[in-house]
């Protein structure tokens, strides 16, 4: 008896397989880009630096600039699928550090400052890093590669 719940039997799998990485890249990239934009325009480097300093980061000014740049440029790169592997790797590092340094001790739920949202971002960046940018990406069209 054929498994009626098998996703491989669904017509959307064959028709939409190339859309999945696009959707994941755009959503993930948009989150990182907007967070970087917010940091740049509302907090500025001094505000982000102060926050990082309060967490005990060494050279908080440098790390603030790196954080904002990775979120803005990495987010944009994910949206467009350009240098996707590296953009996912760098934004994934940002998510991992945020998870371990800021959110892990606040529990799971985002309402309490917990890690549920950043965990999902980390999972998305890992998925993108491993599976690649997909057919609908600049990587694919410029370099003829999926990653």
Buried (B, 14 or more C-beta within 10 A) or exposed (E): EEEEEEEEEEEEEEEEEEEEBBEBBBEBBBBBBEBBBEBBEEBEBEEBBBBBBEEEBEEBBEBBBBBBEBBBBBBBBBBBBBBBBEBBBBBBBBBBBBBEEBBBEEEEEBEEEBBEBBBBBBBBBBBBBEBBBBBBBBBBEEEEEBB
